[in-house]
Amino acid sequence: MEIIHCLFVLWILNVQFLIQNVANVDGGRHHNHMNKKKKSEISAELTAADSPDQSPTVPADSPLPQPGNFSSTSCIFNVFDYGAVGDGDTDDTDAFKAAWKEACRVENGVVLVPSDQVFLITSTIFSGPCEPGLVFQVISDLFRNGVDGLLMPPDGPDSWPESDSTKQWLVFYNLDGFTFTGAGTIEGNGQKWWDLPCKPHKGPNGKTLPGPCYSPALIRFFMSSNLVVTGLRIQNSPQFHMKFDGCQGVLVEKMSISSPKLSPNTDGIHIENTKSVGIYNSVIGNGDDCISIGPGCSDVDIEAVTCGPSHGISIGSLGVQNSHACVSNISVRNVFMKDSDNGLRIKTWQGGTGSVTGISFENIQMDNVRNCVIIDQYYCLTKACRNQTSAVYLTDVTYRNIKGTYDVRSPPIHFACSDTIACTNITMSEVELLPYEGVLVDDPFCWNAYGLQETLTIPPIDCLQEGVPQSLEESSLVGC
């Protein structure tokens, strides 16, 4: 009976898939037309509506995992069959756990979250190891004008079970070859978390009360490999929307991530201690970094992302509490940034060690961005940070074809490098930044920054020093 059930449900999904393909004929034609354009033109035209149709293709020989589809061997585990109610009030956690447990045991198992329903789930860890090809599918109802299935946590800290962690909601742990996909929505119910008096400027008289002030990251992938996350809409997270920690081989594409501009600490995608990552063709607007890259990351490729409003795309912060941080081989290209407090940022704390090397920012279009290009090795969240001599060493950072407009409240280019360990081998080429409104700010800031201008920069960056410094502390280069 189980085999018959799997095949019957698979037949229904295949019928839905065919209908979707017919409905998307015009979208496919638009995609083919756009591919004839230059990537820089594509990045300038990305919007929340059309961005998902312009994803770079993942080559077959890429080290990144490949997006998967239902196959003739897929077996479907519908959460309704395990007691889910889907009314938005009933706790459906046990039904999801039961469906996961069964799907985990079979090859190409699919946990199916039906459309046109609202499922309430409390903080849960979905763990492996599982059989190969496991899929968590949140679908939209193709027969109901695309109404999405929706997952959500309890509404705010007062509704959060006391026994549950307030640091995370959905955790996917110890998995290999896992796909999280669909056209559904993950709703974070973040407003009541953002309004806590320990959040920035939420206390009496606009002050921030002392913490701890934990809020859950919405979706976390931990100690897993060969992950694909695609097609979902994630919104209003209490804290980070999506976090990858200790992972290897991650493909994220065609995502929509959103929360209000003033929602605190709501990074869109955060990665740390994670290698071989591709983030493509996604639209991210939130109250913190669109994408943040923490320590221990390497081989990260970001392309065709619309970012803003936000705090930009950030490497860091690194070196907090005198820690050792290594980041290498990061590529950010064909990105459109708008209405953001920062653009392309590298931020480190004084006292750290390690290095950031092999960083490339290329073909970036900016619209009304403050701090467009910034290196800040004096990053500090208070005014009480002491000066320290050690620092994370920055070298081989390239800015190429960075164009657009900036918010004149701050200089568009700011290189504040450590007093004792200079930033080296910074390359500037075809950087043209003009004021969004007001008077041109022509005083970019540099401190202990060395590099090369391949072309004249607008505004001129005469403060960048040529050559290399006479000495670097050897201790800063050890261990990466």
C-alpha positions as CSV (number, residue, x, y, z in Angstrom):
1,M,0.0,0.0,0.0
2,E,2.8,2.4,0.8
3,I,4.3,2.0,-2.7
4,I,0.8,2.6,-4.3
5,H,0.3,5.7,-2.1
6,C,3.7,7.1,-3.1
7,L,3.1,6.5,-6.8
8,F,-0.4,8.0,-6.7
9,V,0.8,11.2,-4.9
10,L,3.7,11.4,-7.3
11,W,1.3,11.3,-10.3
12,I,-0.7,14.2,-8.9
13,L,2.5,16.2,-8.4
14,N,3.6,15.5,-12.0
15,V,0.2,16.8,-13.3
16,Q,0.8,20.0,-11.3
17,F,4.3,20.3,-12.6
18,L,3.0,20.1,-16.2
19,I,0.4,22.8,-15.6
20,Q,3.1,25.0,-14.0
21,N,5.3,24.5,-17.1
22,V,2.5,25.6,-19.4
23,A,1.9,28.6,-17.2
24,N,5.5,29.6,-17.3
25,V,6.1,29.6,-21.1
26,D,6.1,33.3,-21.3
27,G,8.5,33.5,-18.3
28,G,10.9,31.1,-20.1
29,R,10.9,33.3,-23.2
30,H,11.7,36.3,-21.1
31,H,14.6,34.4,-19.5
32,N,16.1,33.5,-22.9
33,H,15.9,37.1,-23.9
34,M,17.6,38.3,-20.8
35,N,20.5,35.9,-21.3
36,K,21.5,37.7,-24.4
37,K,22.3,40.8,-22.3
38,K,25.5,41.6,-20.5
39,K,25.6,40.6,-16.9
40,S,26.1,44.2,-15.8
41,E,22.9,45.1,-17.6
42,I,21.0,42.3,-15.9
43,S,22.2,43.3,-12.4
44,A,21.0,46.9,-13.0
45,E,17.5,45.6,-14.0
46,L,16.9,43.1,-11.2
47,T,13.7,43.7,-9.3
48,A,11.8,41.7,-6.8
49,A,9.4,40.6,-9.6
50,D,11.8,39.5,-12.3
51,S,14.9,38.5,-10.4
52,P,14.1,34.8,-10.0
53,D,14.1,34.3,-13.8
54,Q,17.7,35.4,-14.3
55,S,19.7,32.9,-12.3
56,P,23.1,31.9,-13.5
57,T,23.2,28.3,-14.5
58,V,25.1,25.9,-12.2
59,P,27.5,24.0,-14.5
60,A,27.2,20.2,-14.4
61,D,30.9,19.9,-13.3
62,S,30.5,22.5,-10.5
63,P,31.5,21.5,-7.0
64,L,28.2,22.9,-5.8
65,P,25.2,20.5,-5.3
66,Q,22.7,20.4,-8.2
67,P,19.0,21.3,-7.8
68,G,16.9,18.1,-7.7
69,N,13.4,17.3,-8.9
70,F,10.9,14.6,-8.1
71,S,11.8,11.4,-9.8
72,S,10.1,8.1,-10.5
73,T,11.6,6.7,-7.3
74,S,10.4,9.6,-5.0
75,C,8.2,8.6,-2.1
76,I,5.9,11.3,-0.7
77,F,5.2,11.8,3.0
78,N,2.4,14.4,3.3
79,V,2.3,16.0,6.8
80,F,-1.5,15.7,6.7
81,D,-1.2,12.0,6.8
82,Y,0.6,12.3,10.1
83,G,-2.0,14.4,11.8
84,A,-1.2,18.0,10.8
85,V,-4.2,20.3,10.9
86,G,-2.9,23.4,9.1
87,D,-5.2,26.0,10.7
88,G,-2.5,28.3,12.0
89,D,-3.5,27.7,15.7
90,T,-2.9,24.0,16.2
91,D,0.6,22.9,17.0
92,D,1.6,20.7,14.0
93,T,5.2,20.0,15.3
94,D,4.6,16.3,16.0
95,A,3.1,15.7,12.6
96,F,6.2,17.2,10.9
97,K,8.5,15.2,13.0
98,A,6.7,12.0,12.2
99,A,6.7,12.7,8.5
100,W,10.4,13.6,8.6
101,K,11.2,10.4,10.5
102,E,9.6,8.3,7.8
103,A,11.0,10.2,4.9
104,C,14.5,10.1,6.4
105,R,14.4,6.3,6.2
106,V,13.9,5.9,2.5
107,E,15.9,7.0,-0.5
108,N,14.5,10.1,-2.3
109,G,11.9,10.7,0.4
110,V,9.9,13.9,0.2
111,V,8.3,15.7,3.2
112,L,5.4,17.4,1.6
113,V,3.9,20.6,3.1
114,P,0.6,21.2,1.2
115,S,-0.5,24.5,-0.1
116,D,-3.2,26.9,1.0
117,Q,-2.7,26.0,4.7
118,V,-0.9,27.6,7.7
119,F,1.2,25.3,9.8
120,L,2.4,26.3,13.3
121,I,5.6,24.6,14.4
122,T,7.6,25.1,17.6
123,S,11.4,25.1,17.7
124,T,12.5,21.8,16.1
125,I,15.7,20.0,15.0
126,F,15.3,17.8,11.9
127,S,18.4,15.6,12.1
128,G,20.1,13.0,10.1
129,P,21.8,11.0,8.9
130,C,19.2,10.2,6.3
131,E,19.0,8.2,3.1
132,P,20.2,10.1,0.0
133,G,17.9,12.5,-1.8
134,L,15.8,13.8,1.0
135,V,13.5,16.8,0.1
136,F,11.5,19.2,2.3
137,Q,8.9,20.6,-0.1
138,V,6.7,23.6,0.6
139,I,4.4,23.9,-2.4
140,S,1.9,26.4,-3.8
141,D,-1.5,25.4,-5.0
142,L,-1.5,25.7,-8.8
143,F,-5.3,25.3,-8.8
144,R,-5.8,28.3,-6.5
145,N,-4.0,31.1,-8.2
146,G,-0.7,30.4,-6.6
147,V,-1.8,30.7,-3.0
148,D,1.3,29.5,-1.0
149,G,1.6,27.0,1.8
150,L,2.9,28.8,4.9
151,L,5.0,27.7,7.9
152,M,5.4,29.8,11.0
153,P,6.7,29.7,14.6
154,P,4.7,30.8,17.7
155,D,3.8,34.5,17.7
156,G,6.5,36.2,19.8
157,P,8.4,35.5,23.0
158,D,5.3,35.3,25.2
159,S,3.9,32.4,23.0
160,W,7.3,30.6,22.8
161,P,7.3,27.4,24.8
162,E,9.6,27.8,27.9
163,S,11.3,24.5,27.1
164,D,12.3,25.6,23.6
165,S,15.5,27.3,22.6
166,T,15.1,31.0,21.9
167,K,18.2,31.0,19.7
168,Q,16.8,29.0,16.8
169,W,13.6,27.8,15.2
170,L,14.0,25.2,12.4
171,V,17.4,23.4,12.5
172,F,18.5,20.9,9.9
173,Y,21.5,18.9,11.3
174,N,23.9,16.3,10.0
175,L,22.4,15.9,6.5
176,D,24.0,15.1,3.2
177,G,22.3,15.8,-0.1
178,F,19.3,17.5,1.3
179,T,17.0,19.9,-0.6
180,F,14.7,22.5,1.0
181,T,12.5,23.9,-1.8
182,G,9.0,25.0,-3.0
183,A,7.0,28.1,-3.7
184,G,5.7,28.4,-0.1
185,T,6.3,31.1,2.5
186,I,8.2,30.9,5.8
187,E,6.7,33.6,8.1
188,G,8.9,34.4,11.1
189,N,6.4,36.5,13.2
190,G,9.3,38.7,14.1
191,Q,7.6,41.9,15.2
192,K,7.2,41.1,18.9
193,W,10.8,40.0,19.1
194,W,12.0,43.3,17.4
195,D,10.0,45.3,20.0
196,L,11.7,43.8,23.0
197,P,13.2,46.6,25.2
198,C,16.6,45.1,24.9
199,K,16.6,45.6,21.2
200,P,18.2,48.8,19.8
201,H,16.3,51.9,20.9
202,K,13.2,50.0,22.0
203,G,13.5,50.6,25.7
204,P,12.1,53.6,27.8
205,N,13.0,57.0,26.3
206,G,14.4,55.3,23.2
207,K,17.2,53.5,25.1
208,T,18.4,50.0,24.8
209,L,18.1,48.0,28.0
210,P,20.8,45.5,28.9
211,G,20.5,41.8,27.7
212,P,20.7,39.0,27.3
213,C,18.4,39.5,24.4
214,Y,18.2,36.2,22.5
215,S,15.9,35.9,19.5
216,P,15.7,32.8,17.3
217,A,17.3,32.5,13.9
218,L,14.6,31.3,11.6
219,I,16.3,28.5,9.6
220,R,19.7,27.0,10.5
221,F,21.7,24.4,8.7
222,F,24.4,22.9,10.9
223,M,27.2,20.4,10.2
224,S,25.7,19.3,6.8
225,S,26.9,19.0,3.2
226,N,25.6,19.2,-0.3
227,L,22.6,21.4,0.5
228,V,20.2,23.0,-1.9
229,V,17.8,25.7,-0.8
230,T,15.6,27.2,-3.6
231,G,12.4,28.9,-4.5
232,L,11.2,29.8,-1.0
233,R,9.9,33.1,0.4
234,I,11.3,33.8,3.9
235,Q,10.1,36.9,5.7
236,N,10.0,38.7,9.1
237,S,12.5,36.6,10.9
238,P,13.1,37.4,14.6
239,Q,16.8,37.4,13.9
240,F,18.9,35.9,11.0
241,H,16.6,34.6,8.3
242,M,18.9,31.8,7.2
243,K,22.2,30.6,8.7
244,F,24.7,28.0,7.5
245,D,27.3,26.9,10.1
246,G,29.9,24.2,9.6
247,C,28.6,23.2,6.2
248,Q,30.3,22.1,2.9
249,G,28.7,22.5,-0.5
250,V,25.7,24.9,-0.4
251,L,23.6,26.1,-3.3
252,V,21.0,28.9,-2.6
253,E,19.0,30.3,-5.5
254,K,15.8,32.0,-6.5
255,M,15.0,33.1,-2.9
256,S,13.0,36.0,-1.7
257,I,14.0,37.2,1.8
258,S,12.4,40.2,3.4
259,S,11.9,42.1,6.7
260,P,11.4,45.8,7.5
261,K,14.4,48.1,7.1
262,L,14.5,48.8,10.9
263,S,14.2,45.2,12.1
264,P,17.3,44.6,14.2
265,N,19.9,41.9,13.4
266,T,17.8,40.3,10.7
267,D,20.6,39.3,8.3
268,G,19.3,37.7,5.2
269,I,21.8,34.9,4.7
270,H,24.6,34.3,7.1
271,I,27.4,31.8,6.6
272,E,30.3,30.8,8.9
273,N,32.8,27.9,9.0
274,T,31.3,27.0,5.6
275,K,33.0,26.2,2.3
276,S,32.0,26.0,-1.4
277,V,28.9,28.2,-1.4
278,G,26.9,29.6,-4.3
279,I,24.2,32.2,-3.8
280,Y,22.4,33.2,-6.9
281,N,19.4,35.1,-8.3
282,S,17.8,36.2,-5.1
283,V,16.1,39.3,-3.7
284,I,17.0,40.3,-0.2
285,G,15.7,43.3,1.8
286,N,16.0,43.5,5.6
287,G,17.2,45.4,8.6
288,D,20.9,44.1,8.6
289,D,23.3,42.6,6.1
290,C,21.8,41.0,3.0
291,I,24.6,38.5,3.1
292,S,27.1,38.2,5.9
293,I,30.2,36.1,5.7
294,G,31.8,35.1,9.0
295,P,35.0,33.3,10.0
296,G,36.1,30.1,8.5
297,C,34.5,30.7,5.0
298,S,36.1,30.1,1.7
299,D,35.1,29.6,-2.0
300,V,32.0,31.7,-1.9
301,D,30.4,32.8,-5.1
302,I,27.6,35.4,-5.1
303,E,25.9,36.5,-8.3
304,A,22.7,38.2,-9.6
305,V,21.4,39.3,-6.2
306,T,19.3,42.4,-5.5
307,C,20.2,43.8,-2.1
308,G,18.3,46.5,-0.2
309,P,17.2,48.1,1.9
310,S,19.9,46.6,4.1
311,H,23.3,47.0,5.6
312,G,24.9,45.6,2.4
313,I,27.0,42.6,1.8
314,S,29.6,42.1,4.6
315,I,32.6,40.1,5.3
316,G,32.7,40.0,9.1
317,S,32.7,41.0,11.7
318,L,35.9,39.0,12.3
319,G,38.4,38.8,15.2
320,V,36.0,39.5,18.0
321,Q,37.4,39.0,21.5
322,N,40.9,38.4,20.0
323,S,39.8,35.4,18.0
324,H,41.5,34.0,14.9
325,A,39.6,34.4,11.6
326,C,40.3,33.2,8.1
327,V,38.3,34.1,5.0
328,S,39.4,33.5,1.4
329,N,38.3,33.3,-2.2
330,I,35.1,35.3,-2.1
331,S,33.5,36.6,-5.3
332,V,30.6,39.0,-5.5
333,R,29.5,40.1,-9.0
334,N,26.5,41.3,-11.0
335,V,24.7,42.7,-7.9
336,F,22.3,45.5,-7.6
337,M,22.3,47.4,-4.2
338,K,19.8,50.0,-3.3
339,D,18.8,52.2,-0.3
340,S,21.3,50.6,2.0
341,D,23.3,51.8,4.9
342,N,26.4,50.1,3.6
343,G,27.4,48.6,0.3
344,L,30.5,46.3,0.1
345,R,31.9,46.0,3.6
346,I,34.8,44.2,5.3
347,K,34.7,44.7,9.1
348,T,37.1,43.4,11.7
349,W,37.7,44.0,15.4
350,Q,41.0,45.1,16.8
351,G,42.9,42.4,18.6
352,G,42.0,39.6,16.2
353,T,44.4,37.5,14.1
354,G,44.2,35.6,10.8
355,S,43.6,37.0,7.3
356,V,41.1,38.0,4.6
357,T,42.4,37.3,1.1
358,G,41.3,36.8,-2.4
359,I,38.2,39.0,-2.4
360,S,36.6,40.2,-5.6
361,F,33.7,42.7,-6.0
362,E,32.9,43.1,-9.7
363,N,30.0,44.7,-11.7
364,I,28.1,46.2,-8.8
365,Q,25.4,48.8,-9.5
366,M,24.5,51.0,-6.5
367,D,21.5,53.3,-6.0
368,N,21.5,55.7,-3.0
369,V,23.9,53.6,-0.9
370,R,25.7,55.0,2.1
371,N,29.4,53.8,2.7
372,C,29.5,52.2,-0.7
373,V,33.0,50.7,-0.4
374,I,34.2,50.3,3.2
375,I,37.0,48.5,5.1
376,D,36.7,49.0,8.8
377,Q,39.3,47.4,11.0
378,Y,38.2,49.4,14.0
379,Y,34.7,47.8,14.2
380,C,33.1,48.2,17.6
381,L,29.6,48.2,18.9
382,T,30.3,50.6,21.8
383,K,32.6,53.5,22.5
384,A,34.6,51.5,25.0
385,C,36.7,49.4,22.7
386,R,40.4,49.7,23.5
387,N,43.1,50.1,20.8
388,Q,45.0,46.9,20.3
389,T,48.1,46.1,18.1
390,S,47.1,42.8,16.5
391,A,44.6,42.6,13.6
392,V,43.2,40.4,10.9
393,Y,45.4,40.9,7.8
394,L,43.6,42.1,4.7
395,T,45.2,41.6,1.3
396,D,44.2,41.0,-2.4
397,V,40.9,42.8,-2.4
398,T,39.6,44.0,-5.9
399,Y,36.9,46.5,-6.7
400,R,36.1,46.5,-10.4
401,N,33.3,48.2,-12.2
402,I,31.5,49.6,-9.2
403,K,29.1,52.3,-10.3
404,G,26.1,54.2,-9.2
405,T,25.0,56.8,-6.6
406,Y,25.8,57.3,-2.9
407,D,24.2,59.0,0.1
408,V,26.3,62.1,0.8
409,R,26.2,61.8,4.6
410,S,29.3,59.7,4.4
411,P,32.2,59.5,1.9
412,P,31.6,56.7,-0.6
413,I,35.0,55.1,-0.1
414,H,36.4,54.4,3.4
415,F,39.6,52.3,4.0
416,A,40.4,52.3,7.8
417,C,43.1,49.7,8.2
418,S,45.0,48.7,11.3
419,D,47.7,51.0,12.6
420,T,50.2,48.1,12.9
421,I,49.1,45.8,10.1
422,A,48.3,47.5,6.8
423,C,45.8,46.4,4.2
424,T,47.7,45.5,1.0
425,N,47.1,44.8,-2.7
426,I,43.8,46.7,-2.9
427,T,42.9,47.2,-6.6
428,M,40.5,49.9,-7.8
429,S,39.3,49.8,-11.4
430,E,36.3,51.6,-13.1
431,V,34.9,52.9,-9.8
432,E,32.5,55.7,-10.5
433,L,30.3,56.9,-7.6
434,L,28.2,60.1,-7.8
435,P,26.0,61.7,-5.2
436,Y,22.3,60.6,-5.2
437,E,21.5,64.1,-4.3
438,G,23.4,67.1,-3.0
439,V,27.1,68.1,-3.5
440,L,29.8,65.7,-4.6
441,V,31.9,64.4,-1.7
442,D,35.4,64.2,-2.9
443,D,37.3,63.2,0.2
444,P,37.6,59.3,0.4
445,F,39.3,58.2,3.6
446,C,42.3,55.9,3.7
447,W,44.4,54.9,6.7
448,N,47.4,52.5,6.2
449,A,45.9,51.2,3.0
450,Y,48.1,50.1,0.0
451,G,47.1,49.3,-3.5
452,L,46.8,50.2,-7.1
453,Q,44.4,52.4,-9.2
454,E,44.1,50.8,-12.6
455,T,41.8,53.6,-13.7
456,L,40.9,57.0,-12.3
457,T,38.3,56.7,-9.6
458,I,35.3,59.0,-9.1
459,P,35.6,60.5,-6.6
460,P,39.4,60.5,-6.7
461,I,41.1,58.3,-4.1
462,D,44.5,59.9,-3.8
463,C,45.0,58.6,-0.3
464,L,45.6,55.0,-1.4
465,Q,49.3,54.4,-1.0
466,E,51.4,52.7,-3.7
467,G,53.5,49.6,-3.2
468,V,53.7,47.7,0.0
469,P,54.6,48.6,3.6
470,Q,58.1,48.0,4.7
471,S,57.0,45.3,7.2
472,L,54.1,43.2,8.4
473,E,53.9,41.3,11.6
474,E,54.5,37.6,10.7
475,S,52.1,36.6,13.5
476,S,49.2,38.0,11.5
477,L,49.7,35.6,8.6
478,V,50.0,32.4,10.6
479,G,47.3,29.7,10.6
480,C,45.2,30.5,7.4
